[in-house]
Amino acid sequence: MKKIISLFLIFVFSTSYLYCSDFFTQEEKEFIKNNPTIKVGIERDWPPFDFVNDNIHKGLVNDYLKIINKKTNLNIEYVTDTWSNLLQKAKQKELDLLPVIAKTEERKDFLLFTNRYLEIRDYLFSNSISFNSLDDLENKTIAIPKDYAYGTYIKNNYPKIKTYEVKNVLEALNAVLEKKADALISNPAVVNYLTKKHNIKDITGNFNFDYNQNILYMATTKENTILNSIINKVLNDISKEERQNIYYKWVFSTNKEMNINSALTLTEEEKEFILNKKKVKIANELDWIPYDYNENGIAKGYIIDYMKLLSSKLGLEPVFITDKWSNLEKKVKNKEIDILPVVGKNKKREEYLNFTTKILTQELTIVTKVSRNEIINLDDLANKKIGMIKKWNLTELIKKNYPLIKVIEFDSIDDILDAIKHNFIDATIQNELLAKYYINQKKYESDLKTLGVIEVNGLKKDLFIGVRKDLKILQTLYTKALKSITKTEKLILKNKWHNSSKGLILSDEEKKFIQNNIINISFTSNWRPFSYVKDNQPQGLAYDYWNLISNKVNLKTNYIFEDKFTKSLDLIKEKKRDILLLTSNTKEREEYSIFTDTIFKTPIGIATLKDENYIADASYLEGKKVGVGKNYTAQKLLKEKYPKIDFVETKNLKEALELLSENKVYAVVDSMPALSDQIKEFAFTNIKISGSTKVVFNMKMMIRDDYTILKSIINKVLFNITEEDKKVIKNKWINLEYEENFNYSLIWKIVLGFTIILIFVIYKNRQLLQYQKELNETKTNLENSIKNFKLLLDVNIAGIVIINENKIKYINDELTNILKIDSKNNLLGNDLQTLFQNYEIEDLLLKTKDNESFELELTYDNKITMPVLVKVKDIIYDNKKSYIISIIDLTDIKNKEELLLQQSKMASLGEMIGNIAHQWRQPLSTISTAASGLKIQKEFGSLSDEMLITSLDTITQTTQFLSQTINDFQNYIKDDKKKVLFSINESIEKVLSILNTSFINHNIEVEKEIKELEIYSYPNELNQVLLNIFANSKDALKEQKDIDKYIFIRTYKKDDNACLEIIDNGGGIKKEIIEKVFEPYFTTKHKSQGTGLGLYMTHKIITESMMGKIQIENCKYKDFDNCTKVTISLPIK
């Protein structure tokens, strides 16, 4: 045994020796021999990067130090202290190495830095207050650990921000919670670790703190150049995969200190399931890179890491089963696999899968050959061959909805792309990120291209985790785990797979191109906010993107300003310029230029004079004069789709807006941000944006066609630009606030308005003083004269009855009018039961204790029956205890309420008819097309029986759809009010089907979490309520720009009630009006858009007819801060 151990030690020593002998210089070997131990400074409290737990050094840094120890045989003596003390010890040469440190000018005086080996992103975190930038923290306080690099940065660059010095990040978190500071700056992984370990809540990331000290190094003392060289060699030798594994291990650490499972609330049944299950079998695709793929037998990708994280939260061990997609589906059906980790929903899959909440939303693009200029959008794929993966949901959908496209099915993405490259097929439709990854990373960049984001009819972009139908508990567990994922965890995953894992790798040819060429840019000087010139310097969104690209790869640039877009196009065509920043590809332009991937997407908007109504799409512009910049992309894209628009070409957008302002054109079209910016910039006060063309402008960079290398370089950089960088540029230019020209006429309007208000206030004040004087005189008269008592009762608008000993002693004149009797004597002396024949009088008189009004039915002489409002009060009358009862006739009010109900229903019918009209457009178009086709084929003698039957089937199916729509409408307008047992879910689906087209037109997505609930009530009334609420949500969401629009619906049972929650992220309701929304005729819309009756009648139907409750409130939901939530509670029986 001793011999075996000895041999093993000799082997280990020999391996290290061989490594050293081949790797290090003689001088470096001598250093290692003479200095076998080095002192390394480590922190106690910077988890998960560098920290101590149970007196053991742990973290990402420790794993790097272990590699250094293994590859050099250098022993490491750990010196543990606070960061500030470690810096001082390094300065005094008491340490040999600081293993993780940011580089600053001050530190360069006493430290020698290695090459960079780690890059992190710091964020600003706060508690209750939200900040958008450091400028928002003026006169606020940031907690900063002593001697952290960004402390000096903030003091030098933001002197108005106060700093609060602490020892470490945990103290900084406590300072924010204890209100000693307003914010702190740290890495999300650090904050995530500490908040979970110490159960700290309500700490939120605000924005990325982007400064050049996010890059980290190791550092030796300045004199120790040999040790520095040794460390550098080891760091450079660590592979990219090793670095990623270390990063993943510590960022998503599942060790006991983090105690992730404590965040989940599990039932006893769920805990027992986990205990018995232990392992979960998860499908792994071969090549859906970078989401879900297999490399050298190892499952990898964004979704794989996501599933590992979710499984770790549940204490389950993921086992990945790798195969092609069609086989994986079979294995789930055969119960060989438990989970499909990323899958689209369809009816077939719902037969064998349960779905969690969404895990991913995907955008699609067309991939084709670089040389194929005739393919621009989905319509161009008609009669062409496209490659798709077998059994994909997307594949089946395209085959069903696009019969003119010839679909060829493959087993792998590589096979599809190779088939395009070698002209076997024309194109494919793929996930946008996946397509760009394959083209840029798998050496297809010179052969293939993407064409921007497309929309596929019928495709739901959301993807889910699919769990076997027989494993319902497992589906519930993964849904809970998904909800527990923090923003920080999502950010780290995204950075790893969407950004940091990409790697910017340039070929030798690309590097040579960069070194030997100056890029001549044709820069449009008057297209705010995208490209313009200010103080002879380029500005705008396009300039910022180019700056980002050129700085990453050191492209040398020469800007040439052009004021005419057509001239820029000609110069590219003539190869006198190399690139045009930000335009879009058209068939004509692709004849002489090539285009990068999409950089920015924006709808083409429509500007009109302010008195014009809302314009739904560009079809309304056909036959009208529309101003547009000559050869602008907006003109090219719209001309292809709407050739009947009468375009009036101008030199630039400003000139087009001038024509509109003078009423010489009906409208102007351009990208929405450009219209908004220039309307404000040039103070066109009589112009507004009236709608969208529904045509999307995919902005790209246009390059001369012989510069394919430049295109490849730019696409690689674009693929590596982070979402945070894109967001910073977008927010800078698209959300920019502009300084409008000063309007002196506005001053006079304000002064005049203020003067009128002042005069009115003075007048009202004098009037109030007069009223007060009169009131005091009246009060005195009332106190001095009891004689007027009966007179006051007689002039009361309510009927008055005074009783004692259950006998009527007094009635006023108004009651005789209400009852239509000639003499008061008809009632005096009678029992009160004479008026309220259906009620117990003793119960009625007990109402004096409640001091509230209540409704009853008054019946007199078996002739008069009416609804009345009654209030009872005990008094002394004729020196006896008596009761005074006021009675108000509610007949007119009830009739008006019925009228309001009808008005509300008519408004709902109008909304419903509008949506039905939307639904009918496509079917009617289908019928018309089929009929016209039959006629033409008959005239030309080419009508076959098969074509006749197919066309007639199409017409029959479409007619049935129209008939069903009419049936739904007839059911809705039925007036029969009869209680029946019905399903709330069916009511929801019925109303959603009516609104579906309108939701699609406004990009509104509906997410449902619905349980099957039945109630005994009035289905048509619930339909009206739902239609009102969904219509209000739609109207609110229409006003929202640049956000994903959602309506969330949830039903559940609580006690003996069925509950329904409807939430939209449409911006919420202002605090000052939320209490008024149930009042009649109250509306925030224009009078042409709303009656103000919808929510009033909704409240009355729920509370009075269906005997339920309704509440409306503002809330935060999921990732959205400003939401409106309507909660309805209805009795089940």
BELPE-V939993 format. One record per pair of residues at least 6 apart in sequence whose ideal C-beta (glycine too) atoms are under 6 Angstrom apart, sorted by the first residue. I is the first residue (numbers start at 0). J is the second residue. If there is no record, write none. Layout:
BEGIN
i:I j:J
i:I j:J
END
This chain:
BEGIN
i:15 j:72
i:18 j:70
i:27 j:225
i:27 j:229
i:30 j:225
i:31 j:71
i:35 j:74
i:36 j:74
i:36 j:76
i:37 j:73
i:37 j:95
i:37 j:96
i:38 j:76
i:38 j:78
i:38 j:94
i:38 j:95
i:39 j:75
i:39 j:77
i:39 j:96
i:39 j:98
i:40 j:78
i:40 j:85
i:40 j:94
i:40 j:97
i:41 j:49
i:41 j:56
i:41 j:77
i:41 j:79
i:42 j:49
i:42 j:82
i:43 j:51
i:43 j:79
i:44 j:50
i:44 j:167
i:46 j:192
i:47 j:58
i:47 j:188
i:47 j:192
i:47 j:249
i:47 j:252
i:48 j:58
i:48 j:59
i:48 j:60
i:49 j:58
i:49 j:60
i:49 j:99
i:50 j:57
i:50 j:58
i:51 j:79
i:56 j:77
i:59 j:245
i:59 j:249
i:60 j:98
i:60 j:99
i:62 j:245
i:64 j:75
i:64 j:98
i:67 j:233
i:68 j:75
i:70 j:233
i:81 j:166
i:82 j:146
i:83 j:145
i:83 j:146
i:86 j:146
i:88 j:94
i:89 j:97
i:90 j:109
i:92 j:220
i:96 j:219
i:97 j:218
i:98 j:217
i:99 j:215
i:100 j:216
i:100 j:218
i:101 j:148
i:101 j:212
i:101 j:215
i:102 j:112
i:102 j:216
i:103 j:148
i:109 j:221
i:110 j:218
i:111 j:219
i:111 j:221
i:111 j:227
i:112 j:216
i:112 j:218
i:113 j:216
i:113 j:217
i:113 j:230
i:113 j:231
i:114 j:231
i:115 j:214
i:115 j:216
i:116 j:234
i:117 j:215
i:118 j:214
i:119 j:186
i:119 j:213
i:120 j:207
i:121 j:184
i:121 j:186
i:121 j:208
i:122 j:187
i:122 j:204
i:122 j:207
i:122 j:208
i:123 j:182
i:123 j:184
i:123 j:205
i:123 j:206
i:123 j:208
i:124 j:183
i:124 j:190
i:124 j:202
i:124 j:204
i:125 j:182
i:125 j:205
i:126 j:175
i:126 j:201
i:129 j:205
i:130 j:136
i:130 j:205
i:133 j:157
i:136 j:160
i:137 j:159
i:139 j:181
i:140 j:161
i:140 j:163
i:140 j:180
i:140 j:181
i:141 j:160
i:141 j:162
i:141 j:182
i:142 j:163
i:142 j:165
i:142 j:171
i:142 j:174
i:142 j:180
i:142 j:183
i:143 j:150
i:143 j:162
i:144 j:165
i:144 j:167
i:145 j:164
i:148 j:212
i:149 j:184
i:152 j:210
i:153 j:160
i:163 j:174
i:163 j:179
i:163 j:180
i:165 j:171
i:165 j:174
i:168 j:185
i:168 j:189
i:169 j:193
i:171 j:183
i:172 j:199
i:174 j:180
i:175 j:183
i:184 j:208
i:187 j:487
i:187 j:490
i:188 j:250
i:191 j:487
i:194 j:202
i:195 j:257
i:196 j:256
i:207 j:723
i:217 j:230
i:219 j:226
i:219 j:227
i:250 j:491
i:251 j:308
i:253 j:311
i:259 j:312
i:260 j:314
i:262 j:483
i:263 j:479
i:263 j:483
i:269 j:472
i:269 j:476
i:272 j:472
i:273 j:314
i:278 j:316
i:278 j:318
i:279 j:315
i:279 j:317
i:279 j:337
i:280 j:318
i:280 j:320
i:280 j:336
i:280 j:337
i:281 j:306
i:281 j:317
i:281 j:319
i:281 j:338
i:281 j:340
i:282 j:320
i:282 j:327
i:282 j:336
i:282 j:339
i:283 j:293
i:283 j:298
i:283 j:319
i:283 j:321
i:284 j:291
i:284 j:324
i:285 j:293
i:285 j:323
i:286 j:292
i:286 j:411
i:286 j:412
i:288 j:436
i:289 j:300
i:289 j:301
i:289 j:436
i:289 j:496
i:290 j:300
i:290 j:301
i:290 j:302
i:291 j:300
i:291 j:302
i:292 j:299
i:292 j:300
i:293 j:321
i:298 j:319
i:301 j:496
i:302 j:340
i:302 j:341
i:304 j:492
i:306 j:317
i:306 j:340
i:307 j:317
i:309 j:477
i:309 j:480
i:310 j:317
i:312 j:480
i:313 j:476
i:313 j:480
i:320 j:336
i:323 j:410
i:324 j:388
i:324 j:390
i:325 j:389
i:325 j:390
i:328 j:390
i:330 j:336
i:331 j:339
i:332 j:351
i:337 j:467
i:337 j:470
i:338 j:466
i:339 j:465
i:340 j:464
i:341 j:359
i:341 j:462
i:342 j:465
i:343 j:392
i:343 j:462
i:344 j:354
i:345 j:392
i:351 j:468
i:352 j:465
i:353 j:466
i:353 j:468
i:353 j:474
i:354 j:463
i:354 j:465
i:355 j:463
i:355 j:464
i:355 j:477
i:355 j:478
i:355 j:481
i:356 j:478
i:356 j:481
i:357 j:461
i:357 j:463
i:358 j:464
i:359 j:462
i:360 j:460
i:360 j:461
i:361 j:430
i:361 j:460
i:362 j:431
i:362 j:452
i:363 j:428
i:363 j:453
i:364 j:431
i:364 j:434
i:364 j:449
i:364 j:452
i:365 j:426
i:365 j:428
i:365 j:450
i:366 j:427
i:366 j:429
i:366 j:434
i:366 j:447
i:366 j:449
i:367 j:374
i:367 j:426
i:369 j:448
i:372 j:586
i:372 j:589
i:377 j:453
i:380 j:404
i:381 j:403
i:382 j:403
i:383 j:425
i:384 j:405
i:384 j:407
i:384 j:424
i:384 j:425
i:385 j:404
i:385 j:426
i:385 j:427
i:386 j:407
i:386 j:409
i:386 j:415
i:386 j:418
i:386 j:424
i:386 j:427
i:387 j:394
i:387 j:406
i:387 j:408
i:389 j:408
i:396 j:457
i:396 j:458
i:397 j:406
i:398 j:406
i:400 j:456
i:400 j:457
i:407 j:424
i:409 j:415
i:415 j:427
i:416 j:437
i:416 j:443
i:418 j:424
i:420 j:446
i:434 j:449
i:435 j:718
i:438 j:444
i:438 j:447
i:439 j:714
i:439 j:715
i:439 j:718
i:444 j:711
i:445 j:707
i:449 j:596
i:451 j:597
i:451 j:697
i:464 j:477
i:466 j:473
i:466 j:474
i:498 j:721
i:501 j:718
i:501 j:719
i:503 j:715
i:503 j:719
i:509 j:708
i:509 j:712
i:512 j:708
i:513 j:552
i:513 j:554
i:517 j:555
i:517 j:557
i:518 j:554
i:518 j:556
i:518 j:577
i:519 j:557
i:519 j:576
i:519 j:577
i:520 j:558
i:520 j:578
i:521 j:559
i:521 j:561
i:521 j:567
i:521 j:570
i:521 j:576
i:521 j:579
i:522 j:530
i:522 j:537
i:522 j:558
i:522 j:560
i:523 j:530
i:523 j:561
i:523 j:564
i:524 j:531
i:524 j:532
i:524 j:560
i:524 j:562
i:525 j:531
i:525 j:562
i:525 j:651
i:527 j:676
i:527 j:677
i:528 j:539
i:528 j:540
i:528 j:672
i:528 j:676
i:528 j:732
i:529 j:539
i:529 j:540
i:529 j:541
i:529 j:581
i:530 j:539
i:530 j:541
i:530 j:580
i:531 j:538
i:531 j:539
i:532 j:560
i:537 j:558
i:540 j:732
i:541 j:580
i:541 j:581
i:543 j:728
i:544 j:598
i:545 j:580
i:548 j:713
i:548 j:716
i:549 j:556
i:551 j:716
i:552 j:716
i:561 j:567
i:564 j:628
i:564 j:630
i:565 j:629
i:565 j:630
i:567 j:579
i:570 j:576
i:571 j:579
i:571 j:592
i:571 j:703
i:572 j:591
i:574 j:703
i:577 j:703
i:578 j:700
i:578 j:702
i:579 j:701
i:580 j:700
i:581 j:698
i:582 j:632
i:582 j:701
i:583 j:632
i:583 j:696
i:583 j:697
i:584 j:594
i:585 j:635
i:591 j:704
i:592 j:701
i:592 j:704
i:593 j:702
i:593 j:704
i:593 j:710
i:594 j:699
i:594 j:701
i:595 j:699
i:595 j:700
i:595 j:710
i:595 j:713
i:595 j:714
i:596 j:714
i:596 j:717
i:597 j:697
i:597 j:699
i:598 j:698
i:599 j:698
i:600 j:695
i:600 j:697
i:601 j:670
i:601 j:671
i:601 j:672
i:601 j:696
i:602 j:671
i:602 j:691
i:602 j:695
i:603 j:633
i:603 j:668
i:603 j:692
i:603 j:694
i:603 j:696
i:604 j:671
i:604 j:674
i:604 j:688
i:604 j:691
i:605 j:614
i:605 j:666
i:605 j:668
i:605 j:689
i:605 j:690
i:606 j:667
i:606 j:674
i:606 j:686
i:606 j:688
i:607 j:666
i:607 j:689
i:608 j:685
i:609 j:685
i:609 j:687
i:611 j:689
i:613 j:690
i:614 j:689
i:614 j:690
i:616 j:693
i:617 j:637
i:617 j:641
i:617 j:692
i:620 j:644
i:620 j:666
i:621 j:641
i:621 j:643
i:621 j:644
i:622 j:643
i:623 j:665
i:624 j:645
i:624 j:647
i:624 j:664
i:624 j:665
i:625 j:644
i:625 j:646
i:625 j:666
i:625 j:668
i:626 j:647
i:626 j:649
i:626 j:655
i:626 j:658
i:626 j:659
i:626 j:664
i:626 j:667
i:627 j:633
i:627 j:634
i:627 j:646
i:627 j:668
i:628 j:649
i:628 j:651
i:628 j:652
i:629 j:648
i:633 j:668
i:633 j:669
i:634 j:646
i:636 j:694
i:647 j:664
i:649 j:655
i:652 j:669
i:652 j:673
i:652 j:677
i:653 j:677
i:655 j:667
i:656 j:667
i:656 j:683
i:658 j:664
i:659 j:667
i:659 j:686
i:660 j:683
i:660 j:685
i:670 j:696
i:672 j:733
i:674 j:688
i:678 j:686
i:679 j:737
i:679 j:739
i:680 j:737
i:682 j:739
i:682 j:740
i:702 j:709
i:702 j:710
i:792 j:799
i:792 j:811
i:793 j:811
i:793 j:812
i:797 j:885
i:797 j:887
i:798 j:813
i:798 j:814
i:798 j:817
i:798 j:886
i:799 j:811
i:799 j:885
i:800 j:807
i:800 j:810
i:800 j:884
i:801 j:808
i:801 j:809
i:801 j:876
i:801 j:881
i:801 j:883
i:802 j:831
i:802 j:882
i:803 j:879
i:803 j:881
i:805 j:830
i:805 j:831
i:806 j:828
i:807 j:826
i:807 j:827
i:807 j:829
i:810 j:823
i:810 j:826
i:817 j:888
i:818 j:859
i:831 j:840
i:832 j:840
i:834 j:857
i:834 j:859
i:836 j:858
i:844 j:882
i:846 j:871
i:847 j:871
i:847 j:872
i:847 j:873
i:852 j:868
i:852 j:870
i:853 j:869
i:854 j:868
i:855 j:867
i:855 j:869
i:857 j:865
i:857 j:867
i:858 j:864
i:865 j:890
i:866 j:889
i:866 j:893
i:867 j:886
i:867 j:889
i:868 j:887
i:868 j:889
i:869 j:886
i:870 j:885
i:871 j:882
i:871 j:884
i:872 j:883
i:873 j:882
i:874 j:881
i:874 j:883
i:899 j:1092
i:900 j:1096
i:902 j:1092
i:903 j:1092
i:903 j:1096
i:906 j:1090
i:907 j:1023
i:907 j:1026
i:910 j:1030
i:911 j:993
i:914 j:993
i:914 j:994
i:914 j:997
i:915 j:964
i:917 j:996
i:917 j:997
i:918 j:996
i:922 j:957
i:922 j:960
i:922 j:961
i:925 j:957
i:926 j:954
i:926 j:957
i:929 j:950
i:929 j:953
i:929 j:954
i:933 j:950
i:936 j:942
i:971 j:1022
i:973 j:1019
i:976 j:1017
i:978 j:1015
i:978 j:1016
i:980 j:1013
i:980 j:1015
i:981 j:1018
i:982 j:1013
i:983 j:1012
i:983 j:1050
i:983 j:1057
i:984 j:1009
i:984 j:1011
i:986 j:1018
i:986 j:1021
i:986 j:1022
i:990 j:1022
i:990 j:1025
i:990 j:1026
i:994 j:1029
i:1001 j:1037
i:1002 j:1044
i:1003 j:1036
i:1003 j:1044
i:1004 j:1045
i:1005 j:1046
i:1006 j:1047
i:1007 j:1048
i:1008 j:1049
i:1009 j:1050
i:1010 j:1050
i:1010 j:1051
i:1012 j:1050
i:1012 j:1057
i:1014 j:1057
i:1014 j:1129
i:1014 j:1131
i:1015 j:1132
i:1016 j:1105
i:1020 j:1100
i:1020 j:1104
i:1024 j:1097
i:1024 j:1100
i:1027 j:1093
i:1027 j:1097
i:1028 j:1061
i:1028 j:1125
i:1032 j:1046
i:1032 j:1063
i:1035 j:1065
i:1036 j:1044
i:1036 j:1063
i:1036 j:1065
i:1039 j:1065
i:1045 j:1064
i:1046 j:1063
i:1047 j:1062
i:1048 j:1061
i:1049 j:1060
i:1050 j:1059
i:1051 j:1058
i:1055 j:1131
i:1056 j:1128
i:1056 j:1130
i:1057 j:1129
i:1057 j:1131
i:1058 j:1128
i:1059 j:1127
i:1060 j:1126
i:1061 j:1125
i:1062 j:1116
i:1062 j:1122
i:1062 j:1124
i:1063 j:1123
i:1064 j:1119
i:1064 j:1122
i:1066 j:1121
i:1067 j:1113
i:1067 j:1121
i:1067 j:1123
i:1068 j:1123
i:1075 j:1081
i:1076 j:1094
i:1076 j:1111
i:1077 j:1094
i:1077 j:1095
i:1077 j:1098
i:1079 j:1095
i:1080 j:1091
i:1081 j:1091
i:1082 j:1089
i:1082 j:1091
i:1098 j:1109
i:1101 j:1107
i:1101 j:1109
i:1105 j:1129
i:1106 j:1130
i:1107 j:1128
i:1107 j:1129
i:1108 j:1128
i:1109 j:1127
i:1110 j:1126
i:1111 j:1125
i:1112 j:1124
i:1114 j:1122
i:1114 j:1124
i:1116 j:1122
END
